[in-house]
């Protein structure tokens, strides 16, 4: 059974930046700020309803005491931690995107660029010639395209899915 990524939103603590970026690529709304401290995570109304992801046992226990949904990511590898997150949420399969669903930098929505002339001065000529379709974050204006990095992401997803079954 495939779960909808919109069912879950996360808040990743300062130690989980790489995991936050991967979750965004997979389509999960994930707040990450390396400057967030435990008190902000525990007490800010901005994060109500988000599942706190942490590798800090003390923060994990404090979240539990306050009845904040939390997942402890204590495994050695990123893949093992992602599998732990998905298993905890009963997610049995992750879709392989052709481009990130959400901006890996700011968690903003990614939209297809309808007129590539709008980005001509922002990318190299070689990149503009080798790719025809580009995407832009609606929040921070970062530009995306389906490059070789998406093959690596697809392999990562295949590894995760193999461990989830």
Buried (B, 14 or more C-beta within 10 A) or exposed (E): EEBEBEEBBBBBBBBBBEBBBBBBBBBBBBBBBEEBEBEEBBEEEEBEEBBBBBBBEEBBEBBEEEEBBBBBBEBEEBBBBBBBBBEBBEBEEBEBBEBBBBBBBBBBBBEEBEEEEEBEEEBEEEBBEEEEEBBBBEBEEBBBBBEEEBEEBEEBBEEBBEBBE
